[in-house]
């Protein structure tokens, strides 16, 4: 059986779809699973166990210059790449017009079907074309965790049951590093945690004997990493700006992570690291860690207190 996953972006959403792949592998061990994703996230998807082929696209960039010669050339190349295989099941896990377009373009095998969500879920984007394109539109619960939504859609589409907690299939390196990763960067300023609290938290982690790693993805995050490191001293290291694959590999070797609601924090969960996820909004029920004893979310408005984050860290690293 040939299966195509369509989940294009963003980073956290891509990570949240990975447990569905592990369910598919367990239920249909002989299935071939391909995945269409934005090129920037392709190296991460390539790490996901069970994905046979990653088909990168660049819809975000192509939409900025749809009539350019380079766009037309790259679009044809992508379409040809997509059509190399016909599929028995195309699973649109995104629920947007752009993913519906890709699902519609995919080539079906004889008797193949396209599956998608029939409705919006709370706090998530949804656009009607995903339902129009699907051969089978599957209703999902209005309040669904992002991980469970994808797992349930795939299970109901292909007729198997779900069992056990989510597994992401990213694997993990041997954790020989005592570095705690401080994930302070996020796509929205209102998701950030106050800088003085990062410094105070870092002081406590250093007192425990940890080293600190400070990743960054843009100039503003780099400047914040530098300020935090300067306040904390030599055992706080500003990491170089790494590719997503290299950053994932480096995080996998760390002792744990504390971070705001961001793609990197979701990678920390997928790597099964001890992790505390900081929320300024009451959305952890939808995207936060799902019940593992060594992973917790902390929520408060306008932002969690230092003591709440510290107690959560102690709980995930010293349970019982």
N, C-alpha and C positions, 0 to 999 in steps of 0.2 A: 504493500500500500504506500502510495506517495502522498505526503501531506505538506502543504505550504502554510506557514505562519506569516501573517501580515501584521507587523507591529513596528512602526517606523520610528517613533520617538515618543517622549523625550527620554533622557537617560533613566530616570526612576521608573517610568512606565515600561521601558524595555526590560529592566531588571525584574519587575513584578510579573512579567509574562513568562519568565524562565521556569518556574515550577510546573506550568502547564506542559512544557516539553518533557520534564521528568515523568509526569503522569502518563503522557503518551508513550514514552519508552517502556514504562512498566506494563501498561495495558496492551500495547501493540509492539512487542519487541523486534519484529521484523520490518517495521515501517521505516521508510526513509522520510526524514524531516528536513525541509529547507525553510529559510527565513528571509523575508525581505525587510530591510532596515536602512535607515539613513547611514550614509557612509561613515560618518564620524563615530557611530556606535558599532560598526561592523567588527572591529577587533575584539570587543567584549563579547558579542554574540558568538564569535568563532570559538571562544573559550567554553561556551555552554555545552556540556556533554549531551550528545545525541543529535546535535545539529550537523547534518551532513554537508550542507552548502549554504553559505551566506550570500545573498544577492543584494549588493549595496545599491542604493539609489540616492539621488540628491535633489529631491523635490523642493526643499527649502531654497536652494540656490537657483534651480531652474525657474522657479516662479518669479524670481527677480528680473529675469531676462528671457521670457518665454519664446521670443522670436529670433533670438540670436542664433547664428550659425552653429556655434559650439553647443548650445542647448539642444538644438535639433539633432545634431550628431550624437551627443551623449544619450539623448532620449531613445534614439533608435538602437544604440548599443545596449542600453538597459533592457529594452523590450525584447531584443534578440536573446539576451542572457536569460530573461524570465521565461522565454518560450522554449528553452532547451529541454525542459521537462514538462510532461503533462501530469496533472494531479487528480487524485481521487477525492481529496478534500482540501478546500481552501478555507482557512480559518481567519477571519478578520477580527482580530482582538483589539483593534483601535476604536472603531465606531465613528470614523470621521469620513468626510468626502474624499480626502486624499487616499485613505486606506481602501475605500470602496472602489476608487479608480484602479488601484493596483489589483484588487481582488477580481474586478471585472476583466482586466487585461490578462490575467493568468489563464493558461490553457488547461482545460479540464480533460481528463481521461474519459473514456466511454462510461457513462453512469456516474461520473464525478459530480460533486455538488459544492456550492459556496455557502458557508455558514457565517452568521453574524449575530450581534445582539439585536433584539427587537425593540429595546427601549433604553432610555437614559437611566443612569444610576446617580444617586445623590453625590454632588461635588465633582462629577466627571463630565467632560465634554461629550457631546453626542450629536450627530447630524444624520438627517433622514436618509440620504443616499445609501448609507451602509445597509439599511433595511430593504431598499428598493432593489439593490444589486443581488442580494442574497437569494439563493434558492430556498434556504431554510433560515428563518429569523427566530432566534431562541430568546424567550423572555428571561430576564435575570432579576434578582431581587433588587428593590429600589435602594436598599442600604447594603452595599456589598463592599468588602475590602477589595482593593485592586488586585491582589494576588488571587483571592478566591473567585472573583468574577471571571478571570481568564481560565482558571482551573475548571470551573463549573461549565462554562460555555463549551470547552473542548470535550469534557466528559459527556455532556448531554448530546453533543453533536455526533459523537462516535460510539456512544452506547456502553460506557464503562463506568464503574463506581469510583469514588474517591476514598482514599484511606490514608490516614496519618497526616502529620504536619507537612508543610511545603518543603521541598528540597530544590535547590537552585541549580545544582550541577556545575557550579563554578570551581569546585575544588578549593584547596587551600594548601599553601606551602607549609613546611615545618616552621612552627612559630618559635624561632630561636632569638627573636629580637624583643627587647623589653620596651620598645617605643610605643607610646600611646599617640594615636593620630588625632589631632584637633581639627575637625572639619568645620571651619567657621564660614566658608563661602557658600552662597546660595544665589539663585537667580533673582530673588526678590529681597529688597532691602528690609521689608517688614518681617521677614523670616529670620533675620540676623539676631544674634545674642550679643548683648553689650560687651564691648572690648575689655573694659576693666574686669568683667567676670571671667573672661577667658584667661586673663593674666592671673587672677586669684586662683582659679582652678588649676592652672599650670603650676603654680607654686606648690599646691598640695600634691600634685602628681609627682613633681620633682622630689618632694620630701619622702615619697614612697619609694624612691629609687628609680623611677622611670626616666627615660629620655622622651622627648616630645618631637613629633613630626608635624610640620605645618605645610600642607599642600596648598596650591592655588591654581586658578585657571584663567585669571586675567590680571591686568595691572593693578586694579583696586584691591583685589584679594592678595596680590603679592605684597603691596604696601602694608596691608593689615598684618600679614604674616611676619614681615620684617619688624614692625612695631612690637608685636607680641614677643618675638624672639629676643629683641633688644632688651625688653623689660625682664626677661626670664634668664638670660645668660646662655652659656656655651652649650648646655645640654638640650636646648631648644633649637632645632634645626629647620631652617626654611628649605624645603625640598625644591629642587629645580622643577620647572614646568615640564611635566612628563606626558607622554602619550597615554591615552586611556588604558591601554593594555599594560604598559610599564607601571602605571600608577596602581592598577589593580594588583599586579604582582607584588609590588612593594608593600601595599596595605596587607596582603595576605600573610606576610611574614611578621606582622606587628603583633603586639600584645593585646590590642584592643583599640577602640575608637570612640570618641565622643563628638557628636556633630549635630548641626541643625538639620531641618527637613530639606534634604538635597539629594541629588543623584548619588554622590559619593557615600552618603550615609546609608542609602539603600544598598549600595555595593557592599558596605561593611556588614550589613545584615546577611546578604547573600553569601558572603565569605564565612559566615558563622562565627564572626569575631564577637567577643564581649563588647557590647555597644550600648550607649545611652543616646537616644535621639531626642533633641530639644525642639519643642513645639511652642510657638507663640499663638497658635490658633488651634481650636479643638478639632483637629482633623487626623489625629493619630489612629482613630478607629478605622480610617480608610486607607492609610498608607504606612502606618507604623509597624514595628516588629510584632510578630504574631505568636506571642505566648512563650517563647523560649526563656528559660530561667536566666540565661546570661545576656538577655537583651531586653531593654525597657525603653519606654517613652516617658517623657516628663512634659506636662503642659501647664502653662499659666499665662495669663494676660496681664500686662503687655509682654512679659517674658518671665520664664521660671527663675526663681531665686538660686543663688549659688548653692545654698545648703541642700535644696531639693535635687539638684543635679549631682552633687557630691554623694548624697545618700543613695541615689540610684546607682552610681558607679560602684560604691562599696557593695551594694546588693548584688550586682551582676558579677563582680570579681571575687567576692567572699560570701557566697550563698550559705545560709545557715549559720 
